[in-house]
Amino acid sequence: MIHQLVYYSRNTVPGGDRAMLTNMREILSISQRNNSRDGITGFLIFDKTWFIQILEGERAKVLETYNRIARDTRHSTAMIMNERDTPTRLFPNWTMGGAMRTPEVQEIYLQHGFGGPLDPVRLKSEQIVSLALDLQGFEVSRRSEQKLAS
């Protein structure tokens, strides 16, 4: 069994869009190293206000990862939306996939009924997982198109 945890937290990364992207690349790089070591996969959705993340792996490692994130000063008010055991990973290839809400992926958000700002307080974890799976699908197809073009 795989343990899955969905949480959200307030984004307290300082700076404008460029500074945020630089910080996010750094966070994702460190997360990928830690998650690879700990057998954690998942997906991160973020905008200027919120982080919403799905973590998957062995229960103790998932909880350890979440607790480390909850203490990180780039987050505040971390809240667990849902925890469950699943037979398989939904994000097996992502030591940490991530998608910033950009015009390029806005259509995917709209398909899931997210026209306005993300408000995780009003969302259900199933909506988050469904959105993340579609964002992951978009990333996978974009990467395979880039490989074909090169």
C-alpha positions in Angstrom: 0.0 0.0 0.0 1.1 3.6 -0.8 0.3 6.4 1.6 -1.0 9.5 0.0 -1.3 12.9 1.7 -2.8 16.1 0.2 -2.1 19.4 1.9 -2.1 23.1 1.2 -0.2 25.9 2.7 0.2 29.7 2.2 3.1 30.6 -0.1 5.4 33.0 1.8 8.2 32.9 -0.8 9.3 36.6 -1.1 9.6 38.6 -4.3 7.8 39.0 -7.6 7.2 36.4 -10.3 10.9 36.0 -11.4 12.1 35.7 -7.8 9.3 33.2 -7.1 10.3 31.1 -10.1 13.9 31.1 -9.1 13.0 30.1 -5.5 10.6 27.4 -6.8 13.3 25.9 -9.0 15.6 25.7 -6.0 12.8 24.2 -3.8 11.9 21.6 -6.5 15.6 20.7 -7.0 16.1 20.1 -3.2 12.7 18.3 -3.0 13.6 16.0 -5.8 16.9 15.0 -4.1 15.2 14.4 -0.7 12.2 12.6 -2.3 14.3 10.4 -4.4 16.3 9.4 -1.3 13.1 8.8 0.7 11.0 7.1 -2.0 8.5 10.0 -2.2 6.6 10.9 -5.3 4.0 13.5 -5.8 2.9 16.7 -7.5 3.0 20.4 -6.5 0.5 23.0 -7.7 1.3 26.6 -6.8 0.5 30.2 -7.5 1.4 33.5 -5.7 -0.8 32.6 -2.7 -0.9 28.9 -2.3 1.0 25.6 -2.4 -1.1 22.5 -2.9 0.8 19.3 -2.8 0.2 15.6 -3.1 2.8 13.3 -1.4 3.0 9.6 -2.0 5.2 6.9 -0.5 5.8 4.8 2.7 3.6 6.3 5.5 6.4 7.2 7.9 8.4 8.9 5.1 5.4 10.8 3.8 4.6 12.1 7.3 8.3 13.0 7.9 8.3 14.9 4.6 5.1 16.7 5.4 6.4 17.7 8.9 9.6 19.1 7.3 7.6 21.1 4.8 5.3 22.4 7.6 8.3 23.8 9.4 9.7 25.5 6.3 9.5 29.3 6.5 8.5 29.5 2.8 5.1 28.0 3.9 2.7 29.1 6.5 -0.6 27.6 7.9 0.0 24.1 6.4 -3.2 22.1 6.5 -3.7 18.4 5.7 -6.8 18.0 3.4 -6.7 14.3 3.1 -4.7 11.2 3.9 -5.4 7.7 2.5 -3.8 4.5 1.5 -3.9 3.6 -2.2 -3.0 0.4 -4.0 -0.6 2.3 -6.4 1.1 5.6 -6.9 -0.7 8.2 -9.1 2.5 10.1 -9.7 5.1 7.3 -10.0 7.5 9.2 -12.3 7.6 12.4 -10.3 10.0 12.7 -7.4 8.4 16.1 -7.4 6.5 17.3 -10.5 5.3 20.9 -10.2 3.1 23.3 -12.1 2.9 27.0 -11.6 -0.4 28.4 -12.8 0.5 30.1 -16.0 -1.5 31.1 -19.1 -0.2 28.0 -20.8 -2.1 25.7 -18.4 -5.1 27.9 -17.7 -7.3 25.8 -20.0 -6.7 22.8 -17.7 -7.7 24.8 -14.7 -10.8 26.0 -16.5 -11.8 22.4 -17.4 -11.7 21.7 -13.7 -13.9 24.7 -12.8 -11.0 26.9 -11.6 -11.7 30.2 -13.3 -10.7 32.5 -10.5 -7.9 32.2 -7.9 -7.2 28.9 -6.3 -8.8 28.6 -2.9 -7.8 25.3 -1.3 -10.0 26.0 1.7 -13.0 25.4 -0.6 -11.6 22.5 -2.5 -11.9 18.7 -2.0 -8.7 16.6 -2.2 -10.3 14.6 -5.1 -10.5 17.9 -7.2 -6.8 18.5 -6.5 -5.7 15.0 -7.4 -7.8 15.2 -10.6 -6.3 18.6 -11.6 -2.8 17.3 -10.8 -3.2 14.2 -13.0 -4.3 16.4 -15.9 -1.4 18.9 -15.3 1.0 15.9 -15.2 -0.5 14.6 -18.5 0.1 18.0 -20.1 3.7 18.1 -18.9 4.3 14.5 -20.2 2.9 15.3 -23.6 4.8 18.6 -23.8 8.0 16.9 -23.0 7.5 14.2 -25.6 6.7 16.9 -28.2 10.0 18.7 -27.2 11.9 15.5 -27.7 10.4 14.9 -31.1 11.2 18.5 -32.1 14.9 18.2 -31.1 
